Amino acid sequence: MRLFTPRQAIRRAQAILRRYVSEGRALSEEFITERHGEAAREESGGL
């Protein structure tokens, strides 16, 4: 078992994700855009 500080855990997770996410891609922005679309559909009654 290995223990990591919170900072180490974040850096480790970022390094793992870098393998799968292309440079310059903003997952947070994609998530926010997707969530706004879902909210708009919910407001209009469609799911």
Secondary structure in CASP SS format (residue, H / E / C, confidence):
PFRMAT SS
TARGET T0000
AUTHOR 0000-0000-0000
METHOD secondary structure of the structure
MODEL  1
M C 1.00
R C 1.00
L C 1.00
F C 1.00
T C 1.00
P H 1.00
R H 1.00
Q H 1.00
A H 1.00
I H 1.00
R H 1.00
R H 1.00
A H 1.00
Q H 1.00
A H 1.00
I H 1.00
L H 1.00
R H 1.00
R C 1.00
Y C 1.00
V C 1.00
S C 1.00
E C 1.00
G C 1.00
R C 1.00
A C 1.00
L H 1.00
S H 1.00
E H 1.00
E H 1.00
F H 1.00
I H 1.00
T H 1.00
E H 1.00
R H 1.00
H H 1.00
G H 1.00
E H 1.00
A H 1.00
A H 1.00
R H 1.00
E H 1.00
E H 1.00
S C 1.00
G C 1.00
G C 1.00
L C 1.00
END
